[in-house]
Amino acid sequence: MTRINVMKPWLGAAEVQALTEVIESGWVAQGPRVARFEAVFAEAMQAGHAVATSNCTTALHLALVVVGVERGDEVIVPSFSFIATANAPTYVGARPVFADVDRTTGNLTAATVAAAITSRTRAVIVVDQGGVPVDLDSIRSLCDPLHIPVIEDAACGAGSTYRGRPVGAGADIAAWSFHPRKLLTTGEGGMLTTSRADWAARARRLREHSMSVSANDRQASVLAPPEVYGEIGFNYRMTDLQAAIGIVQLGRLASIIERRRALALRYTRALSEVPGLRPVTDPEWGTSNFQSYWVEVGPEFGTDRDGAMKALARADISARRGIMAAHRQPAYRKDANPPLPVTDHLTDHTLILPLYHDLAESDQDRVIAALLSAAELQTEGAA
Ligand SMILES: *Cc1c(COP(=O)(O)O)cnc(C)c1O
């Protein structure tokens, strides 16, 4: 019996070839391949501009800088997210203010955001959690009249759609991740997309020490023009090694989505009628890439979430506790946080099942059988 992991990136010979070409070219830092990756990514996501970064966390940091969030401001974020969503506002001296999420989607809603708005709110970061598209329009209807920019943390969202377009396409600014836990990977890597040319230009400078002349342009000319550093920037660059892999990965996105959605449907068919289990589904406004296939484990199931996880572990299946709650971590527990009952509930009662491109149906059946046996074992034990 072999171990089944929760996620496995889909990498192959094409990535090896692309990497070889970069190494043979002698240009490995940010250069022509990063520019090419930005162009094809912007096109695929129907975004006006794309700026590659070292990861999604740095893309979120740059997004907050360019929209103008400053020290003392408040940024509304879901606690129900990977902790980077909450950390990013602190990098500009702002305070993350946690809002609760909807139980079905795991995402912020206009109502939960409205409850967290104060006179100090300077931005909202919405997340397409686990790939489930957030209902962006309803949140923008609330925030646009108040001139509160909405940043989309689309770290998990590549290949998900919202009202017929890629997620992020309707946002003024979005941040993406290419960590191996996401659908597309470059090892580490990120992207900022935006509809605004001025924001893109500033983010492009900020990620490269705020140099007025990019390293790429400087290298390309024999007589390098003198550069000017207009403000304090960062080194948040992606390398051409990463971008070369990213270009190949992006070409795989349609197949990845097709396969993931077929496997997700198999899980849903097997699990949705089981008493006490509620699998994540597409919301009415879009489609999920099922970056995380999670199930809520209710009281009618024979065992609780942790019992289900233990049964899976006994079968050498690596499931994961559902999405974390940042407000319960030591880094934020000391803060005065509002009650977040839905976040607490989902964090305690959800389980993420293995799902990746080359997960075999027979292995998926093993996961399903182990999960169902968890309930039966417990019921028999209790009888
Ligand atoms: C993974 C993730 C991030 C962080 O992405 P990195 O590329 O690892 O920095 C941020 N937000 C969400 C919602 C994520 O899932």
The ligand as an ORCA input file, in Angstrom:
! r2SCAN-3c Opt
* xyz 0 1
  C      -0.908     29.870     -0.373
  C      -1.622     31.097     -0.047
  C      -0.949     32.314      0.118
  C       0.543     32.429      0.126
  O       1.119     32.104     -1.091
  P       2.734     32.054     -1.185
  O       2.974     32.004     -2.671
  O       3.181     30.820     -0.490
  O       3.264     33.286     -0.579
  C      -1.706     33.447      0.350
  N      -3.043     33.395      0.424
  C      -3.731     32.241      0.283
  C      -5.213     32.257      0.345
  C      -3.030     31.050      0.058
  O      -3.714     29.908     -0.053
*
